[in-house]
Amino acid sequence: MSKPLILVLCTGNSCRSQMAEHLLRAAAGDVVEVASAGSDPAGYVHPLAIEVMAELGHDLTDARSKSLTEFQDRAVHVVVSVCGNADQCCPDFPGEQAHYCWLFDDPAHAEGSNEEKLAMFRRVRDEIQRVFVAYGRGLSDGMQGEKWLDCGC
């Protein structure tokens, strides 16, 4: 039996959803499969997202920006949108049992010096980390069957 798939959606799949995917995968362990995608993929993972995730020990150098159409024929059990744009154009997926919309600022739009941009990427990463690690830990702490959907997050 395959693991339930949690799909994290964003518009470009270059920053927020990539960070959330990797943080959730690490926190949840083997309980679920985690992927991310974009409604309008950027075609790359933002270098500052790669940099700030490396600070936490996560290697995103091989990550790629994917389209949500890659998942339209898969059973997606939970969809988590991390931006309003992706949430508005999100299709229904086969097997979808829950849809969450947890919004975060888009660090790709940060302005200023490189340090100011890094500060925004770190802030957003830390916000995503708090939410997705808590969710992932709830999943890995023994939630089985239908209960894994109702983690209270």
Number of C-alpha atoms within 10 A of each C-alpha: 3 7 11 19 20 23 23 30 31 31 26 26 29 29 25 30 27 29 26 26 21 21 23 27 20 16 19 21 15 12 19 19 18 23 22 28 27 26 21 18 18 17 14 14 23 21 14 19 23 21 18 22 22 13 10 10 9 15 14 19 14 7 14 18 21 24 21 24 13 10 17 13 10 13 16 22 20 20 23 21 27 24 21 16 16 23 21 10 11 18 12 11 17 13 14 16 13 13 18 13 15 15 15 18 16 17 22 17 9 15 12 8 9 11 10 12 17 19 15 20 26 19 16 21 23 15 14 23 18 12 15 24 19 18 18 22 18 19 23 17 12 11 15 11 8 8 11 19 18 11 13 9 11
